[in-house]
Amino acid sequence: MYKLIRSLLFSFDPEKVHEWSMAVLMRLTRNRICAGWIRQWARPPQMPEKEFLGLRFRNPVGLAAGFDKNAKYLAALDLLGFGHVEIGTVTPIAQDGNPKPRLFRLPADNALINRMGFNNEGMDAVAKRLQTWRNGAGKGSRMIIGGNIGKNKQTANEDAWKDYLACFKTLHPLVDYFVVNVSSPNTPGLRALQDADSLRNIFHALQEHNRLQEKQKPVLLKIAPDLVFEQVDDIIALTSEVKIDGLIVANTSISRDGLRTAEGRVAEIGAGGLSGKPIRAKSTEMLGYIHQRAKNRLPLIGSGGVFSGADAKEKMAEGASLVQVWTGFVYEGPLIVKKICKAFA
Ligand SMILES: Cc1cc2nc3c(=O)[nH]c(=O)nc-3n(C[C@H](O)[C@H](O)[C@H](O)COP(=O)(O)O)c2cc1C
């Protein structure tokens, strides 16, 4: 059924389809009868809660950052059964992101390429929306909310820590965990922040603030799948020096290796981060490497090419405690959480 709807949706612009379909879902969610029906239809099988980072996740399937950048769709995502949703990437000041078109489908590869460039409404607008969710519709919700934070495009890398800290302070009372995103390929120079000195600065600033709060929030780091093993080793070493509560492995890739889509089409699309099936093996391999090198002591979330229960199990076999989906949601449809959870039931 979704395959049929998908072929229709795929004939329109990807970014527009994303906005329309979520707007429709949100409209349905506001009607009590529709909401009840969606909840029933999408409900994943009952499974034991997962304790991770001191939080209780109702299931291991989360929605990766970038899908609900501005925390606009939480009510609908809750009905679809997500164990957690990572909002953002949020920056201190609102920004438009890169010129459109900036999101492309590669159906032959079950993949996407995006160069969104951290389009978001800024930390204050997002905080306000989260507050409304926490005080209203989200009051009884068991869905965990992560805050993925970044820097504004015009902020120099040496001042980046100030942007991360500003977002951290603003969102601290409103999210359950944080993710420092230094791995998006679409903000010029951002990935240079994955070096040990920059990460030390950022995490030091965040954990200093965290330490003084009544309730500390776990702070994770999201890395790129394009790092070489020496860079990964540096990050693992850093985790015993500064408090990094876990890693998300991994973001989108700048690689275009092994794609089935015609070379001409790939060249025409141009720059951006590749996601979906073509990055699954690489990010899972990186996950396994980190899990072994860190001797199982680093909490890990697997992201990259999760479409099925088998993909999720593979990430978990390599050390992930939870998985996240993004491109899989587009290709597999709104029952993806239910489908993956069934494989664990
Ligand atoms: C359109 C799009 C926008 C994204 N935006 C963000 C973002 O703002 N911050 C971030 O950390 N990751 C972002 N990502 C990366 C995803 O969170 C995820 O890590 C990546 O797509 C790999 O997972 P997937 O293969 O399931 O899509 C984005 C991905 C896509 C496709």
The ligand as an ORCA input file, in Angstrom:
! r2SCAN-3c Opt
* xyz 0 1
  C      17.373     15.736      4.632
  C      18.275     15.369      5.770
  C      18.581     16.315      6.720
  C      19.431     15.994      7.772
  N      19.707     16.938      8.718
  C      20.486     16.615      9.765
  C      20.731     17.562     10.783
  O      20.223     18.683     10.753
  N      21.558     17.193     11.803
  C      22.118     15.954     11.885
  O      22.829     15.660     12.848
  N      21.882     15.027     10.934
  C      21.085     15.324      9.888
  N      20.834     14.391      8.937
  C      21.484     13.064      9.045
  C      20.548     12.033      9.665
  O      20.231     12.405     10.988
  C      21.173     10.636      9.678
  O      22.247     10.594     10.591
  C      21.680     10.211      8.303
  O      20.750     10.573      7.306
  C      21.929      8.701      8.217
  O      20.769      7.975      8.481
  P      19.791      7.390      7.341
  O      20.651      6.588      6.397
  O      18.798      6.568      8.106
  O      19.174      8.543      6.671
  C      19.986     14.688      7.872
  C      19.643     13.723      6.916
  C      18.804     14.046      5.871
  C      18.467     12.986      4.848
*
